[in-house]
Amino acid sequence: MNTPHSGWLHIGGLSHAENSGHFLTPLQAWDILPHCLTLPNPQTVRHGDCTILAVVSRPTLKPIHTVLTRTQVVSLLKWYDRPHPTRAGRTIPGYDKAHALRTARMCVAVAAALGHPHSRLRQFEAACLLHDMGRAGLDPVLFGRIWSWAKEQNIPTRPREWRARYPETTYGRESQAFITRFAAALHKRGLELTPAVKDHIDMRLGFARRLKAHLRPVKAAIATIDIAWSPWMERIMLYYYYPEKFERAAAWTH
């Protein structure tokens, strides 16, 4: 794929006749990029029913690609900083800001190479910058105490995986089901079901609910920095936890 960014990343689809010769969408590239950046060249990465061939040029593994201004980027990342729930005047700095910035730069570089229009790239970059807003207010120590233990116990940590293990769970009630099932085990680990603990459970199993709440003021505010809001932007933010949200999305998004 000869593009202005081909010195950084070359990706092509290799399996299934219907995928042969088709370029990845930005979302597919987002999904496999973390694997591409840690494997030797050339490399193959599985994505659904496709096998992806990727070649990464090592001298430029830290791409810097943005279509938004510095002011716009800073304004969006500030939304990760949240008021402390129990200490008046204190702010919880956004734990995911650096990760969100790296994700956005990688994904926009790929989206630009795929030929998406500039207006879409602006919205896509904003969505990537905000994609972890469902975790705004995260305390990394508390989050780690809950979810490192859950992974050690092979407990599902994403809503779709939870429902696959426990199909009796009502859609959207995965956090409550987790609490019901594991409250005693959490108590043994010294984790009482305080509002903070429940909130950090929601950061994974109730991500959509938290994201929706935190995006309400953002949707109105981003117009003041000249970025238009579209519903597909929220779907992109939900992709990691709720891939089913893309079943009726526009073809270019998945």
GROMACS elastic network, one bead per residue, 0.5 to 0.9 nm:
[ bonds ]
;  ai    aj funct       b0    kb
    1     6     6  0.67861   500
    1    10     6  0.60867   500
    1    11     6  0.71063   500
    1    12     6  0.74620   500
    1    23     6  0.88984   500
    1   113     6  0.89542   500
    2     5     6  0.78896   500
    2     6     6  0.56727   500
    2     7     6  0.88816   500
    2    10     6  0.80951   500
    2   113     6  0.88681   500
    3     6     6  0.50234   500
    3     7     6  0.83222   500
    3    10     6  0.87813   500
    3   113     6  0.58952   500
    3   114     6  0.83087   500
    4     7     6  0.75839   500
    4   113     6  0.68756   500
    5     8     6  0.54981   500
    5     9     6  0.65761   500
    5    10     6  0.82454   500
    5   109     6  0.72604   500
    5   110     6  0.79111   500
    5   112     6  0.84925   500
    5   113     6  0.61874   500
    6     9     6  0.52930   500
    6    10     6  0.56524   500
    6    56     6  0.89430   500
    6    57     6  0.85879   500
    6   113     6  0.80284   500
    7    10     6  0.77412   500
    7    56     6  0.79659   500
    7    57     6  0.60857   500
    7    60     6  0.78833   500
    8    55     6  0.83261   500
    8    56     6  0.58728   500
    8    57     6  0.51141   500
    8    58     6  0.77122   500
    8    59     6  0.82264   500
    8    60     6  0.60201   500
    8    61     6  0.69349   500
    8    62     6  0.88344   500
    8    63     6  0.73646   500
    9    54     6  0.71545   500
    9    55     6  0.59047   500
    9    57     6  0.64157   500
    9    61     6  0.88434   500
    9   110     6  0.79668   500
   10    53     6  0.81105   500
   10    54     6  0.56107   500
   10    55     6  0.51388   500
   10    56     6  0.65618   500
   10    57     6  0.85482   500
   11    23     6  0.75617   500
   11    24     6  0.76220   500
   11    29     6  0.84741   500
   11    52     6  0.69403   500
   11    53     6  0.57804   500
   11    55     6  0.66235   500
   11    56     6  0.87402   500
   12    20     6  0.81778   500
   12    21     6  0.69381   500
   12    22     6  0.73019   500
   12    23     6  0.61133   500
   12    24     6  0.72878   500
   12    51     6  0.89362   500
   12    52     6  0.60320   500
   12    53     6  0.55324   500
   12    54     6  0.67309   500
   13    16     6  0.86055   500
   13    19     6  0.61674   500
   13    20     6  0.55615   500
   13    21     6  0.61311   500
   13    22     6  0.62917   500
   13    23     6  0.66381   500
   13    24     6  0.73216   500
   13    50     6  0.68647   500
   13    51     6  0.64010   500
   13    53     6  0.64373   500
   13    54     6  0.89530   500
   14    17     6  0.85671   500
   14    19     6  0.72591   500
   14    20     6  0.56793   500
   14    21     6  0.76195   500
   14    50     6  0.68950   500
   14    51     6  0.55418   500
   14    52     6  0.58498   500
   14    53     6  0.66640   500
   15    18     6  0.83162   500
   15    19     6  0.64370   500
   15    20     6  0.61193   500
   15    49     6  0.78559   500
   15    50     6  0.54045   500
   15    51     6  0.56115   500
   15    52     6  0.78545   500
   16    19     6  0.53381   500
   16    20     6  0.61769   500
   16    49     6  0.78571   500
   16    50     6  0.68413   500
   16    51     6  0.87177   500
   17    20     6  0.50651   500
   17    21     6  0.85015   500
   18    21     6  0.83280   500
   18    22     6  0.79827   500
   19    22     6  0.54040   500
   19    23     6  0.82133   500
   19    50     6  0.74020   500
   20    23     6  0.85758   500
   23   114     6  0.70704   500
   24    27     6  0.78209   500
   24    28     6  0.57403   500
   24    29     6  0.60775   500
   24    52     6  0.89805   500
   24   110     6  0.89308   500
   24   111     6  0.89993   500
   24   114     6  0.77084   500
   24   254     6  0.83879   500
   25    28     6  0.52953   500
   25    29     6  0.63338   500
   25    30     6  0.86436   500
   25   110     6  0.85402   500
   25   111     6  0.72219   500
   25   114     6  0.74171   500
   25   251     6  0.89390   500
   25   252     6  0.61494   500
   25   253     6  0.63140   500
   25   254     6  0.59776   500
   26    29     6  0.50692   500
   26    30     6  0.60662   500
   26    31     6  0.86521   500
   26   107     6  0.62707   500
   26   108     6  0.76365   500
   26   110     6  0.62453   500
   26   112     6  0.87613   500
   26   114     6  0.77239   500
   26   116     6  0.89326   500
   26   124     6  0.88266   500
   26   252     6  0.82697   500
   26   253     6  0.70756   500
   26   254     6  0.77364   500
   27    31     6  0.62740   500
   27    32     6  0.89416   500
   27   107     6  0.78555   500
   27   111     6  0.86192   500
   27   236     6  0.75120   500
   27   239     6  0.84283   500
   27   252     6  0.88058   500
   27   253     6  0.62203   500
   27   254     6  0.58328   500
   28    31     6  0.50403   500
   28    32     6  0.65316   500
   28    33     6  0.86004   500
   28    47     6  0.75729   500
   28   253     6  0.84646   500
   28   254     6  0.64060   500
   29    32     6  0.53604   500
   29    33     6  0.57929   500
   29   107     6  0.70394   500
   29   110     6  0.69375   500
   29   111     6  0.83349   500
   30    33     6  0.54501   500
   30    34     6  0.77181   500
   30   103     6  0.77317   500
   30   106     6  0.77060   500
   30   107     6  0.57097   500
   30   110     6  0.83237   500
   31    34     6  0.72594   500
   31    35     6  0.84187   500
   31    47     6  0.78887   500
   31   240     6  0.83882   500
   32    35     6  0.54680   500
   32    36     6  0.63254   500
   32    37     6  0.89689   500
   32    45     6  0.70176   500
   32    46     6  0.80483   500
   32    47     6  0.70670   500
   32    52     6  0.86251   500
   33    37     6  0.62207   500
   33    38     6  0.89097   500
   33   106     6  0.79747   500
   33   107     6  0.84238   500
   34    37     6  0.54648   500
   34    38     6  0.69129   500
   35    38     6  0.55351   500
   35    39     6  0.65133   500
   35    45     6  0.72680   500
   36    39     6  0.56306   500
   36    40     6  0.81619   500
   36    41     6  0.87971   500
   36    43     6  0.73931   500
   36    44     6  0.83708   500
   36    45     6  0.74010   500
   36    54     6  0.66655   500
   36    55     6  0.77724   500
   36    56     6  0.70686   500
   37    40     6  0.83546   500
   37    56     6  0.70641   500
   37    58     6  0.87502   500
   37    61     6  0.73024   500
   39    42     6  0.83296   500
   39    43     6  0.66425   500
   39    44     6  0.89361   500
   39    56     6  0.89235   500
   40    43     6  0.61722   500
   40    55     6  0.84394   500
   40    56     6  0.83511   500
   41    44     6  0.89101   500
   41    54     6  0.75856   500
   41    55     6  0.55397   500
   41    56     6  0.65709   500
   41    57     6  0.82955   500
   42    53     6  0.71566   500
   42    54     6  0.61941   500
   42    55     6  0.50209   500
   42    56     6  0.76359   500
   43    52     6  0.81122   500
   43    53     6  0.57432   500
   43    54     6  0.54589   500
   43    55     6  0.64518   500
   43    56     6  0.87537   500
   44    51     6  0.63570   500
   44    52     6  0.52948   500
   44    54     6  0.61916   500
   44    55     6  0.88478   500
   45    50     6  0.84803   500
   45    51     6  0.58007   500
   45    52     6  0.50328   500
   45    53     6  0.65360   500
   45    54     6  0.74978   500
   46    49     6  0.73059   500
   46    50     6  0.60009   500
   46    52     6  0.60436   500
   46    53     6  0.89691   500
   47    50     6  0.52306   500
   47    51     6  0.61492   500
   47    52     6  0.68366   500
   48    51     6  0.80170   500
   56    59     6  0.89941   500
   56    60     6  0.85234   500
   56    61     6  0.74747   500
   57    60     6  0.62389   500
   57    61     6  0.68450   500
   58    61     6  0.54118   500
   59    62     6  0.85608   500
   60    63     6  0.62743   500
   62   102     6  0.83744   500
   62   105     6  0.87558   500
   62   106     6  0.80237   500
   63   102     6  0.86231   500
   63   105     6  0.66223   500
   63   106     6  0.62217   500
   63   109     6  0.73406   500
   64   102     6  0.85298   500
   64   105     6  0.56810   500
   64   106     6  0.74026   500
   64   109     6  0.76784   500
   65   104     6  0.83071   500
   65   105     6  0.50174   500
   65   106     6  0.70930   500
   65   107     6  0.86198   500
   65   108     6  0.63574   500
   65   109     6  0.53330   500
   65   112     6  0.88564   500
   66    69     6  0.76756   500
   66    70     6  0.89151   500
   66    73     6  0.89848   500
   66   104     6  0.78659   500
   66   105     6  0.60011   500
   66   108     6  0.66247   500
   66   109     6  0.75512   500
   66   121     6  0.87576   500
   66   122     6  0.84200   500
   66   125     6  0.73761   500
   67   108     6  0.79703   500
   67   118     6  0.77359   500
   67   121     6  0.68979   500
   67   122     6  0.59297   500
   67   125     6  0.74643   500
   68    71     6  0.80997   500
   68    72     6  0.60545   500
   68    73     6  0.64618   500
   68   121     6  0.88530   500
   68   122     6  0.62258   500
   68   125     6  0.74672   500
   68   126     6  0.81428   500
   69    72     6  0.51743   500
   69    73     6  0.63105   500
   69    74     6  0.86700   500
   70    73     6  0.51206   500
   70    74     6  0.60999   500
   70    75     6  0.84604   500
   71    74     6  0.52490   500
   71    75     6  0.60387   500
   71    76     6  0.86519   500
   71   225     6  0.83391   500
   72    75     6  0.50875   500
   72    76     6  0.62305   500
   72    77     6  0.87014   500
   72   126     6  0.87023   500
   72   222     6  0.86156   500
   72   225     6  0.61715   500
   72   226     6  0.83448   500
   72   227     6  0.85723   500
   73    76     6  0.52610   500
   73    77     6  0.62414   500
   73    78     6  0.87006   500
   73   101     6  0.83629   500
   73   125     6  0.89097   500
   73   126     6  0.77745   500
   73   129     6  0.76622   500
   74    77     6  0.52024   500
   74    78     6  0.62060   500
   75    78     6  0.53778   500
   75    79     6  0.73270   500
   75   222     6  0.85326   500
   75   225     6  0.80512   500
   76    79     6  0.58051   500
   76    80     6  0.81075   500
   76   126     6  0.73035   500
   76   129     6  0.69485   500
   76   130     6  0.70002   500
   76   218     6  0.82864   500
   76   222     6  0.77031   500
   77    80     6  0.58042   500
   77    81     6  0.79172   500
   77    94     6  0.79940   500
   77    97     6  0.60409   500
   77    98     6  0.89112   500
   77   100     6  0.81045   500
   77   101     6  0.81220   500
   77   129     6  0.67558   500
   77   130     6  0.71723   500
   78    81     6  0.55757   500
   78    82     6  0.87264   500
   78    93     6  0.87608   500
   78    94     6  0.76351   500
   78    97     6  0.82832   500
   79    82     6  0.72242   500
   79    94     6  0.78784   500
   79   130     6  0.81662   500
   79   133     6  0.77808   500
   79   136     6  0.79723   500
   79   214     6  0.84815   500
   79   218     6  0.76053   500
   80    92     6  0.85228   500
   80    93     6  0.69793   500
   80    95     6  0.75464   500
   80    96     6  0.73649   500
   80    97     6  0.67554   500
   80   130     6  0.81520   500
   80   132     6  0.84391   500
   80   133     6  0.63594   500
   80   135     6  0.82696   500
   80   136     6  0.51027   500
   80   137     6  0.70821   500
   81    91     6  0.65155   500
   81    92     6  0.56637   500
   81    95     6  0.82396   500
   81    97     6  0.88776   500
   81   136     6  0.69639   500
   81   137     6  0.68701   500
   82    85     6  0.85191   500
   82    90     6  0.87342   500
   82    91     6  0.55562   500
   82    92     6  0.51458   500
   82    93     6  0.66324   500
   82    94     6  0.71672   500
   82   136     6  0.67132   500
   82   137     6  0.54724   500
   83    86     6  0.87610   500
   83    87     6  0.82252   500
   83    88     6  0.77917   500
   83    89     6  0.72459   500
   83    90     6  0.60414   500
   83    92     6  0.59659   500
   83    93     6  0.87058   500
   83   137     6  0.78884   500
   84    87     6  0.54407   500
   84    88     6  0.67357   500
   84    89     6  0.74521   500
   84    90     6  0.53112   500
   84    91     6  0.50779   500
   84    92     6  0.55886   500
   84   137     6  0.77718   500
   85    88     6  0.75548   500
   85    90     6  0.85851   500
   85    91     6  0.88376   500
   85    92     6  0.89477   500
   85   137     6  0.89724   500
   85   196     6  0.86442   500
   86    90     6  0.86152   500
   87    90     6  0.56318   500
   87    91     6  0.83915   500
   88    91     6  0.85352   500
   91   137     6  0.88193   500
   92    95     6  0.83230   500
   92   136     6  0.86470   500
   92   137     6  0.58604   500
   92   138     6  0.78267   500
   92   139     6  0.80791   500
   93    96     6  0.89886   500
   93    97     6  0.87838   500
   93   136     6  0.87447   500
   93   137     6  0.73551   500
   93   138     6  0.86293   500
   94    97     6  0.56314   500
   94    98     6  0.87116   500
   94   135     6  0.88387   500
   94   136     6  0.62907   500
   94   137     6  0.65410   500
   94   138     6  0.73715   500
   95    98     6  0.76461   500
   95    99     6  0.84220   500
   95   135     6  0.85547   500
   95   136     6  0.75703   500
   95   137     6  0.76529   500
   95   138     6  0.64268   500
   95   139     6  0.77223   500
   95   140     6  0.75128   500
   96    99     6  0.52816   500
   96   100     6  0.59865   500
   96   101     6  0.86415   500
   96   132     6  0.68381   500
   96   133     6  0.83794   500
   96   135     6  0.78323   500
   96   136     6  0.77077   500
   96   138     6  0.83509   500
   97   100     6  0.50658   500
   97   101     6  0.62019   500
   97   102     6  0.87349   500
   97   129     6  0.78806   500
   97   130     6  0.87472   500
   97   132     6  0.85724   500
   98   101     6  0.51568   500
   98   102     6  0.63204   500
   98   103     6  0.86256   500
   99   102     6  0.52036   500
   99   103     6  0.60908   500
   99   104     6  0.85754   500
   99   129     6  0.87389   500
   99   132     6  0.89702   500
  100   103     6  0.50966   500
  100   104     6  0.60964   500
  100   105     6  0.86812   500
  100   128     6  0.65663   500
  100   130     6  0.69006   500
  100   131     6  0.70207   500
  100   132     6  0.70676   500
  101   104     6  0.51967   500
  101   105     6  0.62941   500
  101   106     6  0.87441   500
  101   128     6  0.78961   500
  101   129     6  0.58354   500
  102   105     6  0.52955   500
  102   106     6  0.62912   500
  102   107     6  0.86036   500
  102   129     6  0.86309   500
  103   106     6  0.53319   500
  103   107     6  0.60568   500
  103   108     6  0.84636   500
  103   128     6  0.65450   500
  103   129     6  0.73655   500
  104   107     6  0.52019   500
  104   108     6  0.58899   500
  104   109     6  0.83852   500
  104   124     6  0.81962   500
  104   125     6  0.55223   500
  104   126     6  0.78340   500
  104   127     6  0.81469   500
  104   129     6  0.55572   500
  104   130     6  0.89752   500
  105   108     6  0.53654   500
  105   109     6  0.61492   500
  105   110     6  0.87687   500
  105   125     6  0.76458   500
  105   128     6  0.85673   500
  105   129     6  0.88637   500
  106   109     6  0.53071   500
  106   110     6  0.65131   500
  106   111     6  0.87970   500
  107   110     6  0.51667   500
  107   111     6  0.60766   500
  107   112     6  0.85300   500
  107   124     6  0.84530   500
  107   125     6  0.76922   500
  107   128     6  0.76276   500
  108   112     6  0.59119   500
  108   113     6  0.84015   500
  108   121     6  0.65692   500
  108   122     6  0.86778   500
  108   124     6  0.71645   500
  108   125     6  0.60410   500
  108   128     6  0.84635   500
  109   112     6  0.52582   500
  109   113     6  0.62620   500
  109   114     6  0.87522   500
  110   113     6  0.50408   500
  110   114     6  0.62459   500
  110   115     6  0.88676   500
  111   114     6  0.50600   500
  111   115     6  0.66045   500
  111   116     6  0.59634   500
  111   117     6  0.89639   500
  111   121     6  0.70310   500
  111   124     6  0.84798   500
  112   115     6  0.52160   500
  112   116     6  0.57233   500
  112   117     6  0.77178   500
  112   118     6  0.79942   500
  112   121     6  0.70627   500
  113   116     6  0.77397   500
  115   118     6  0.88244   500
  116   119     6  0.84688   500
  116   120     6  0.65868   500
  116   121     6  0.66259   500
  117   120     6  0.54258   500
  117   121     6  0.62930   500
  117   122     6  0.89249   500
  118   122     6  0.63472   500
  118   123     6  0.89025   500
  119   122     6  0.53578   500
  119   123     6  0.67493   500
  119   124     6  0.87515   500
  120   123     6  0.52231   500
  120   124     6  0.59537   500
  120   125     6  0.85133   500
  121   125     6  0.59512   500
  121   126     6  0.84932   500
  122   125     6  0.52977   500
  122   126     6  0.63603   500
  122   127     6  0.87467   500
  122   227     6  0.72060   500
  122   228     6  0.86924   500
  123   126     6  0.50792   500
  123   127     6  0.61744   500
  123   128     6  0.86396   500
  123   227     6  0.67187   500
  123   228     6  0.68937   500
  123   229     6  0.72078   500
  123   230     6  0.78708   500
  123   233     6  0.70609   500
  124   127     6  0.50456   500
  124   128     6  0.61580   500
  124   129     6  0.85739   500
  124   233     6  0.68096   500
  124   236     6  0.84750   500
  125   128     6  0.50591   500
  125   129     6  0.61038   500
  125   130     6  0.86126   500
  126   129     6  0.50821   500
  126   130     6  0.62466   500
  126   131     6  0.84659   500
  126   227     6  0.79324   500
  126   233     6  0.80700   500
  127   130     6  0.51359   500
  127   131     6  0.57361   500
  127   232     6  0.89261   500
  127   233     6  0.52472   500
  127   234     6  0.70026   500
  127   236     6  0.68688   500
  127   237     6  0.64519   500
  128   132     6  0.82638   500
  128   233     6  0.84252   500
  128   236     6  0.77579   500
  128   237     6  0.70233   500
  129   132     6  0.78151   500
  129   133     6  0.87970   500
  130   133     6  0.54877   500
  130   134     6  0.88014   500
  130   215     6  0.87834   500
  130   234     6  0.89912   500
  130   237     6  0.72194   500
  131   134     6  0.76422   500
  131   211     6  0.86748   500
  131   233     6  0.87917   500
  131   234     6  0.79384   500
  131   236     6  0.73119   500
  131   238     6  0.74326   500
  132   135     6  0.55750   500
  132   136     6  0.71062   500
  132   207     6  0.89613   500
  132   211     6  0.78694   500
  132   237     6  0.69434   500
  132   238     6  0.87861   500
  133   136     6  0.50158   500
  133   137     6  0.88064   500
  133   207     6  0.88937   500
  133   210     6  0.78423   500
  133   211     6  0.56591   500
  133   212     6  0.88985   500
  133   214     6  0.66008   500
  133   215     6  0.74341   500
  133   237     6  0.83139   500
  134   137     6  0.88485   500
  134   202     6  0.85750   500
  134   203     6  0.61131   500
  134   204     6  0.83188   500
  134   206     6  0.84953   500
  134   207     6  0.52650   500
  134   208     6  0.67927   500
  134   209     6  0.76868   500
  134   212     6  0.76140   500
  134   213     6  0.82863   500
  134   214     6  0.69029   500
  134   215     6  0.85192   500
  134   237     6  0.87258   500
  134   238     6  0.89480   500
  135   138     6  0.56528   500
  135   200     6  0.80281   500
  135   202     6  0.85251   500
  135   203     6  0.51504   500
  135   204     6  0.79159   500
  135   207     6  0.73089   500
  135   210     6  0.74034   500
  135   211     6  0.75866   500
  136   203     6  0.83742   500
  136   210     6  0.84730   500
  136   211     6  0.85069   500
  136   214     6  0.78190   500
  137   200     6  0.89187   500
  138   141     6  0.88210   500
  138   142     6  0.81703   500
  138   143     6  0.69540   500
  138   199     6  0.89023   500
  138   200     6  0.70577   500
  138   203     6  0.79522   500
  139   142     6  0.55059   500
  139   143     6  0.59469   500
  139   144     6  0.84432   500
  139   200     6  0.80754   500
  140   143     6  0.50058   500
  140   144     6  0.58600   500
  140   145     6  0.85297   500
  141   144     6  0.51699   500
  141   145     6  0.62679   500
  141   146     6  0.88952   500
  142   145     6  0.51066   500
  142   146     6  0.64891   500
  142   147     6  0.87142   500
  142   196     6  0.85832   500
  142   197     6  0.74650   500
  142   200     6  0.74925   500
  143   146     6  0.54410   500
  143   147     6  0.60872   500
  143   148     6  0.80164   500
  143   197     6  0.82547   500
  143   200     6  0.59460   500
  143   201     6  0.79217   500
  143   203     6  0.85400   500
  144   147     6  0.53063   500
  144   148     6  0.52316   500
  144   149     6  0.77212   500
  145   148     6  0.58403   500
  145   149     6  0.62553   500
  145   150     6  0.86964   500
  145   189     6  0.86743   500
  145   191     6  0.85221   500
  146   149     6  0.55893   500
  146   150     6  0.63189   500
  146   151     6  0.89713   500
  146   186     6  0.78298   500
  146   191     6  0.81918   500
  146   197     6  0.81495   500
  146   200     6  0.79379   500
  146   201     6  0.74977   500
  147   151     6  0.61166   500
  147   152     6  0.84572   500
  147   155     6  0.88888   500
  147   157     6  0.73955   500
  147   201     6  0.81520   500
  147   204     6  0.87565   500
  148   151     6  0.52424   500
  148   152     6  0.62249   500
  148   153     6  0.87073   500
  149   152     6  0.50213   500
  149   153     6  0.62646   500
  149   154     6  0.86497   500
  149   155     6  0.85706   500
  150   153     6  0.51235   500
  150   154     6  0.62012   500
  150   155     6  0.50163   500
  150   156     6  0.73954   500
  150   157     6  0.72404   500
  151   155     6  0.56861   500
  151   156     6  0.73339   500
  151   157     6  0.73434   500
  152   155     6  0.76153   500
  153   156     6  0.89781   500
  154   157     6  0.87301   500
  155   162     6  0.79079   500
  155   165     6  0.89360   500
  156   159     6  0.77286   500
  156   160     6  0.85948   500
  156   161     6  0.55250   500
  156   163     6  0.87001   500
  156   164     6  0.89040   500
  156   165     6  0.74993   500
  156   205     6  0.89956   500
  157   160     6  0.87914   500
  157   161     6  0.69619   500
  157   162     6  0.67416   500
  157   204     6  0.63734   500
  157   205     6  0.65231   500
  158   161     6  0.53623   500
  158   162     6  0.60616   500
  158   163     6  0.87816   500
  158   174     6  0.87210   500
  158   204     6  0.60067   500
  158   205     6  0.55390   500
  158   206     6  0.87333   500
  158   207     6  0.88107   500
  158   240     6  0.84659   500
  158   241     6  0.56839   500
  158   242     6  0.81579   500
  159   163     6  0.62475   500
  159   164     6  0.86267   500
  159   171     6  0.83558   500
  159   172     6  0.79171   500
  159   173     6  0.88356   500
  159   174     6  0.60979   500
  159   175     6  0.83713   500
  159   204     6  0.75552   500
  159   205     6  0.51503   500
  159   206     6  0.74868   500
  159   207     6  0.85044   500
  159   241     6  0.63551   500
  159   242     6  0.70697   500
  160   163     6  0.52636   500
  160   164     6  0.62648   500
  160   165     6  0.88156   500
  160   174     6  0.89833   500
  160   205     6  0.89205   500
  160   241     6  0.70820   500
  160   242     6  0.66094   500
  160   243     6  0.82318   500
  160   244     6  0.84742   500
  161   164     6  0.50727   500
  161   165     6  0.63908   500
  161   166     6  0.85538   500
  162   165     6  0.52401   500
  162   166     6  0.59138   500
  162   167     6  0.78157   500
  162   169     6  0.81746   500
  162   174     6  0.68813   500
  162   178     6  0.86510   500
  162   205     6  0.81442   500
  163   168     6  0.73423   500
  163   169     6  0.60118   500
  163   170     6  0.81295   500
  163   171     6  0.77344   500
  163   174     6  0.74342   500
  164   167     6  0.55020   500
  165   168     6  0.89740   500
  166   169     6  0.59131   500
  166   177     6  0.89029   500
  167   170     6  0.79470   500
  169   172     6  0.83833   500
  169   173     6  0.66104   500
  169   174     6  0.64510   500
  169   177     6  0.66596   500
  170   173     6  0.53902   500
  170   174     6  0.71568   500
  170   177     6  0.85933   500
  171   174     6  0.69210   500
  172   175     6  0.79125   500
  172   176     6  0.89359   500
  172   205     6  0.83784   500
  172   206     6  0.70176   500
  172   208     6  0.83184   500
  172   209     6  0.81978   500
  173   176     6  0.54140   500
  173   177     6  0.62947   500
  173   178     6  0.87614   500
  173   205     6  0.82728   500
  173   206     6  0.76015   500
  174   177     6  0.50452   500
  174   178     6  0.61584   500
  174   179     6  0.87069   500
  174   202     6  0.86726   500
  174   205     6  0.56244   500
  174   206     6  0.67520   500
  175   178     6  0.50589   500
  175   179     6  0.62963   500
  175   180     6  0.86766   500
  175   198     6  0.80160   500
  175   201     6  0.62707   500
  175   202     6  0.58679   500
  175   204     6  0.81793   500
  175   205     6  0.50754   500
  175   206     6  0.57099   500
  176   179     6  0.51208   500
  176   180     6  0.61736   500
  176   181     6  0.86217   500
  176   198     6  0.88559   500
  176   202     6  0.88947   500
  176   205     6  0.88219   500
  176   206     6  0.88619   500
  177   180     6  0.51014   500
  177   181     6  0.61285   500
  177   182     6  0.84984   500
  178   181     6  0.52466   500
  178   182     6  0.59036   500
  178   183     6  0.77783   500
  178   201     6  0.82273   500
  178   205     6  0.82332   500
  179   182     6  0.53160   500
  179   183     6  0.50798   500
  179   184     6  0.87706   500
  179   186     6  0.86882   500
  179   193     6  0.82345   500
  179   198     6  0.80577   500
  179   201     6  0.83237   500
  180   183     6  0.58509   500
  180   184     6  0.86148   500
  181   184     6  0.78948   500
  181   185     6  0.85880   500
  182   185     6  0.51884   500
  182   186     6  0.61756   500
  182   187     6  0.85894   500
  183   186     6  0.51699   500
  183   187     6  0.61713   500
  183   188     6  0.87929   500
  183   191     6  0.86122   500
  183   192     6  0.80415   500
  183   193     6  0.73835   500
  184   187     6  0.50151   500
  184   188     6  0.63808   500
  184   189     6  0.88487   500
  185   188     6  0.51520   500
  185   189     6  0.65870   500
  185   190     6  0.89707   500
  185   191     6  0.86490   500
  186   189     6  0.50741   500
  186   190     6  0.65108   500
  186   191     6  0.51008   500
  186   192     6  0.68919   500
  186   193     6  0.81426   500
  187   190     6  0.50222   500
  187   192     6  0.54310   500
  187   193     6  0.78784   500
  188   191     6  0.72124   500
  188   192     6  0.88767   500
  189   192     6  0.86469   500
  191   194     6  0.80990   500
  191   197     6  0.73357   500
  192   197     6  0.72792   500
  193   196     6  0.78409   500
  193   197     6  0.56745   500
  193   198     6  0.61459   500
  194   197     6  0.52208   500
  194   198     6  0.62804   500
  194   199     6  0.84999   500
  195   198     6  0.51443   500
  195   199     6  0.59651   500
  195   200     6  0.86264   500
  196   200     6  0.62332   500
  196   201     6  0.86859   500
  197   200     6  0.51424   500
  197   201     6  0.62957   500
  197   202     6  0.86769   500
  198   201     6  0.50534   500
  198   202     6  0.62895   500
  198   203     6  0.88105   500
  199   202     6  0.50018   500
  199   203     6  0.64451   500
  199   206     6  0.86202   500
  199   210     6  0.86149   500
  200   204     6  0.73803   500
  201   204     6  0.59331   500
  201   205     6  0.62277   500
  201   206     6  0.71387   500
  201   207     6  0.88700   500
  202   205     6  0.50745   500
  202   207     6  0.57262   500
  202   208     6  0.86758   500
  202   209     6  0.78505   500
  202   210     6  0.70534   500
  203   206     6  0.58348   500
  203   208     6  0.86256   500
  203   209     6  0.89239   500
  203   210     6  0.69672   500
  203   211     6  0.87978   500
  204   207     6  0.51560   500
  204   208     6  0.87747   500
  204   241     6  0.76637   500
  205   208     6  0.82996   500
  205   241     6  0.81298   500
  206   209     6  0.55511   500
  206   210     6  0.65633   500
  206   211     6  0.87320   500
  207   210     6  0.52599   500
  207   211     6  0.59632   500
  207   212     6  0.85232   500
  207   238     6  0.79456   500
  207   241     6  0.73019   500
  207   242     6  0.89854   500
  208   211     6  0.50539   500
  208   212     6  0.60543   500
  208   213     6  0.86288   500
  208   238     6  0.67072   500
  208   241     6  0.81067   500
  208   242     6  0.81204   500
  209   212     6  0.52842   500
  209   213     6  0.63916   500
  209   214     6  0.88058   500
  210   213     6  0.51836   500
  210   214     6  0.61876   500
  210   215     6  0.85072   500
  211   214     6  0.52090   500
  211   215     6  0.59294   500
  211   216     6  0.86964   500
  211   234     6  0.85593   500
  211   237     6  0.84133   500
  211   238     6  0.83436   500
  212   215     6  0.52118   500
  212   216     6  0.64405   500
  212   234     6  0.84731   500
  213   216     6  0.56807   500
  213   217     6  0.83437   500
  214   217     6  0.68485   500
  214   218     6  0.72715   500
  215   219     6  0.60020   500
  215   220     6  0.88749   500
  215   234     6  0.86314   500
  216   219     6  0.56687   500
  216   220     6  0.72419   500
  217   220     6  0.56407   500
  217   221     6  0.62038   500
  217   222     6  0.88135   500
  218   222     6  0.59596   500
  218   223     6  0.88754   500
  219   222     6  0.58651   500
  219   223     6  0.74660   500
  219   228     6  0.86624   500
  219   229     6  0.63390   500
  220   223     6  0.60499   500
  220   224     6  0.78545   500
  220   229     6  0.83141   500
  221   224     6  0.55727   500
  221   225     6  0.74907   500
  222   225     6  0.53078   500
  222   226     6  0.66430   500
  222   227     6  0.55604   500
  222   228     6  0.71078   500
  222   229     6  0.74943   500
  223   226     6  0.50379   500
  223   227     6  0.51929   500
  223   228     6  0.58545   500
  223   229     6  0.74650   500
  224   227     6  0.74946   500
  225   228     6  0.89943   500
  229   232     6  0.87278   500
  229   233     6  0.73023   500
  230   233     6  0.57477   500
  230   234     6  0.78109   500
  231   234     6  0.56803   500
  231   235     6  0.68666   500
  232   236     6  0.63549   500
  232   237     6  0.88165   500
  232   249     6  0.73727   500
  232   250     6  0.82607   500
  232   253     6  0.80902   500
  233   236     6  0.52794   500
  233   237     6  0.66059   500
  233   238     6  0.89827   500
  234   237     6  0.50393   500
  234   238     6  0.64033   500
  234   239     6  0.88715   500
  235   238     6  0.50523   500
  235   239     6  0.63096   500
  235   242     6  0.85625   500
  235   243     6  0.87204   500
  235   245     6  0.63028   500
  235   246     6  0.69758   500
  235   249     6  0.82284   500
  236   239     6  0.52156   500
  236   240     6  0.83425   500
  236   243     6  0.89935   500
  236   245     6  0.86998   500
  236   246     6  0.83341   500
  236   253     6  0.78654   500
  237   240     6  0.74549   500
  237   241     6  0.87277   500
  238   241     6  0.57268   500
  238   242     6  0.54324   500
  238   243     6  0.71108   500
  238   245     6  0.73080   500
  239   242     6  0.51338   500
  239   244     6  0.78407   500
  239   245     6  0.70558   500
  239   246     6  0.75766   500
  240   243     6  0.62577   500
  241   244     6  0.88889   500
  242   245     6  0.58069   500
  242   246     6  0.83201   500
  243   246     6  0.59785   500
  243   247     6  0.79407   500
  244   247     6  0.55568   500
  244   248     6  0.86729   500
  245   248     6  0.72099   500
  245   249     6  0.74400   500
  246   250     6  0.79660   500
  246   251     6  0.89281   500
  246   253     6  0.77656   500
  246   254     6  0.69916   500
  247   250     6  0.88223   500
  247   254     6  0.89180   500
  248   251     6  0.84928   500
  249   252     6  0.83564   500
  249   253     6  0.67974   500
  249   254     6  0.77908   500
  250   253     6  0.57832   500
  250   254     6  0.76729   500
  251   254     6  0.59426   500
